[in-house]
Amino acid sequence: MASSVPEDLRYTAEHEWVRLEEGGTVRVGITDHAQGALGDVVYVSLPAEGEAVTAGAACGEVESTKSVSEVVAPVSGVVAAQNPGLETRPDLVNSDPYGEGWMFTVTLSGDAQLDGLLDAQAYRDHLG
């Protein structure tokens, strides 16, 4: 089955997605491809509210029944919120990676950051 790649998001080569929200924040999660490769997610560790994250740097972990993988910040900025639902339902990352399985939001430190991310077609090309 082909992975779902919504057209309205931006992506990283490390399989994170970014959705621009109002007020200069972005919502971040991992892609359908990433959750499928991980298998059943059993624990998610995320950066705390108020913590600075740097694009390209690890800022959390996703633990599955198969492995532990780093969450890499797709943008630089300050974490505005983390998804409280993942504390008790980490499986939301598997069942709804682009919706209820989102991970955290970031207040961007510069507007041009999204320009360096992949659009949906470029991400599909990256997946091969």
LOTOR-778343 format. One line per field, with one value per residue (C-alpha): x, y, z; residue in three letters. Coordinates in nm, 4 decimals, decimal comma. Layout:
REM residues N
c1 = (X / ...)
c2 = (Y / ...)
c3 = (Z / ...)
res = (ala / ...)
//
This chain:
REM residues 128
c1 = (0,0000 / 0,1359 / 0,1919 / -0,0436 / 0,1217 / -0,1208 / -0,0686 / -0,1080 / 0,1951 / 0,5706 / 0,8104 / 1,1665 / 1,3870 / 1,3782 / 0,9999 / 0,8598 / 0,5709 / 0,4981 / 0,1646 / 0,1653 / -0,0874 / -0,2108 / 0,0156 / 0,3515 / 0,3420 / 0,3751 / 0,2400 / 0,4855 / 0,4440 / 0,5891 / 0,4657 / 0,2505 / 0,5608 / 0,7568 / 0,4870 / 0,4514 / 0,8248 / 0,8319 / 0,5480 / 0,3319 / 0,4289 / 0,4349 / 0,6001 / 0,6723 / 0,9205 / 0,8777 / 1,0475 / 0,8923 / 0,6902 / 0,9283 / 1,2233 / 1,4204 / 1,4589 / 1,7014 / 1,6213 / 1,7994 / 1,8684 / 1,7102 / 1,4453 / 1,2564 / 1,2105 / 0,9466 / 0,9650 / 0,7921 / 0,7786 / 1,0600 / 1,2966 / 1,3600 / 1,3866 / 1,4785 / 1,2350 / 1,4300 / 1,3127 / 1,2092 / 1,2343 / 1,4028 / 1,2041 / 1,0453 / 0,8046 / 0,4611 / 0,2759 / 0,3036 / 0,0241 / -0,1069 / -0,2972 / 0,0241 / 0,1058 / -0,1764 / -0,2340 / 0,1016 / -0,0719 / -0,2406 / 0,0863 / 0,0000 / -0,3746 / -0,3851 / -0,0320 / -0,1562 / -0,4393 / -0,4692 / -0,1186 / 0,0561 / 0,3530 / 0,4223 / 0,3895 / 0,6760 / 0,6786 / 0,9117 / 1,2267 / 1,2097 / 0,9491 / 1,1722 / 1,2261 / 0,9435 / 1,1095 / 1,3773 / 1,1271 / 0,9948 / 0,6520 / 0,4282 / 0,5606 / 0,9253 / 0,8569 / 0,6874 / 0,9942 / 1,2181 / 1,0241 / 1,0876)
c2 = (0,0000 / 0,3421 / 0,5913 / 0,8832 / 1,2184 / 1,5109 / 1,7953 / 2,0771 / 1,9820 / 2,0286 / 1,7404 / 1,6558 / 1,3801 / 1,2383 / 1,1789 / 1,4616 / 1,6751 / 2,0429 / 2,2271 / 2,6077 / 2,7345 / 3,0835 / 3,3193 / 3,1971 / 2,8521 / 2,5155 / 2,1768 / 1,8861 / 1,5103 / 1,2060 / 1,0861 / 0,7876 / 0,6283 / 0,6757 / 0,5326 / 0,2343 / 0,1666 / 0,1980 / -0,0414 / -0,0137 / 0,3032 / 0,2449 / 0,5645 / 0,9179 / 1,1600 / 1,5218 / 1,8558 / 2,0574 / 2,3754 / 2,6713 / 2,4587 / 2,5847 / 2,3388 / 2,3620 / 2,2464 / 1,9194 / 1,8384 / 1,5552 / 1,6828 / 1,3705 / 0,9981 / 0,7582 / 0,4092 / 0,1227 / -0,2507 / -0,2694 / 0,0186 / 0,3651 / 0,6480 / 1,0123 / 1,2897 / 1,5548 / 1,9163 / 2,0236 / 2,3942 / 2,6162 / 2,7967 / 2,7543 / 2,4728 / 2,6261 / 2,3052 / 1,9296 / 1,6856 / 1,5779 / 1,2867 / 1,1014 / 1,0489 / 0,7997 / 0,7121 / 0,6949 / 0,4684 / 0,7813 / 0,8276 / 0,5042 / 0,5463 / 0,9177 / 1,0499 / 1,3705 / 1,4409 / 1,3362 / 1,1867 / 1,5266 / 1,5735 / 1,9392 / 2,2965 / 2,5408 / 2,9204 / 2,9828 / 3,1897 / 3,2982 / 3,2859 / 3,1507 / 2,8164 / 2,6403 / 2,7199 / 2,4589 / 2,1787 / 1,9350 / 1,9766 / 1,6704 / 1,5760 / 1,6130 / 1,3945 / 1,1287 / 1,1389 / 1,0998 / 0,7901 / 0,6462)
c3 = (0,0000 / -0,0934 / 0,1864 / 0,2171 / 0,1306 / 0,1826 / -0,0665 / 0,1895 / 0,4020 / 0,3748 / 0,4438 / 0,5423 / 0,4041 / 0,7614 / 0,7271 / 0,9395 / 0,8168 / 0,8825 / 0,8594 / 0,8724 / 1,1267 / 1,2063 / 1,3984 / 1,2688 / 1,4252 / 1,2598 / 1,3621 / 1,3352 / 1,3131 / 1,1414 / 0,8052 / 0,7234 / 0,5678 / 0,8930 / 1,1191 / 0,8867 / 0,8953 / 1,2749 / 1,3448 / 1,6574 / 1,8474 / 2,2239 / 2,3573 / 2,2363 / 2,3966 / 2,2839 / 2,3514 / 2,6350 / 2,5881 / 2,5793 / 2,4644 / 2,1645 / 1,8766 / 1,5856 / 1,2330 / 1,1607 / 1,5262 / 1,7245 / 1,9653 / 2,0706 / 2,0236 / 1,9011 / 2,0478 / 1,8729 / 1,9210 / 1,6606 / 1,7407 / 1,8824 / 1,6290 / 1,6724 / 1,5963 / 1,4048 / 1,4224 / 1,0717 / 1,1629 / 1,4204 / 1,6881 / 2,0296 / 2,1142 / 2,1736 / 2,2663 / 2,2611 / 2,1900 / 2,5338 / 2,3788 / 2,2967 / 2,6653 / 2,7029 / 2,3350 / 2,1518 / 1,8979 / 1,7541 / 1,5628 / 1,3781 / 1,3384 / 1,2436 / 1,1698 / 1,0010 / 1,2479 / 1,6120 / 1,5991 / 1,5591 / 1,7932 / 1,8753 / 1,7516 / 1,7030 / 1,6876 / 1,3947 / 1,4355 / 1,0682 / 0,7920 / 0,5151 / 0,6902 / 0,5076 / 0,1741 / 0,2437 / 0,3014 / 0,0429 / -0,1134 / -0,1517 / -0,4977 / -0,3928 / -0,0869 / -0,3018 / -0,5312 / -0,2239 / -0,1208 / -0,4648)
res = (met / ala / ser / ser / val / pro / glu / asp / leu / arg / tyr / thr / ala / glu / his / glu / trp / val / arg / leu / glu / glu / gly / gly / thr / val / arg / val / gly / ile / thr / asp / his / ala / gln / gly / ala / leu / gly / asp / val / val / tyr / val / ser / leu / pro / ala / glu / gly / glu / ala / val / thr / ala / gly / ala / ala / cys / gly / glu / val / glu / ser / thr / lys / ser / val / ser / glu / val / val / ala / pro / val / ser / gly / val / val / ala / ala / gln / asn / pro / gly / leu / glu / thr / arg / pro / asp / leu / val / asn / ser / asp / pro / tyr / gly / glu / gly / trp / met / phe / thr / val / thr / leu / ser / gly / asp / ala / gln / leu / asp / gly / leu / leu / asp / ala / gln / ala / tyr / arg / asp / his / leu / gly)
//
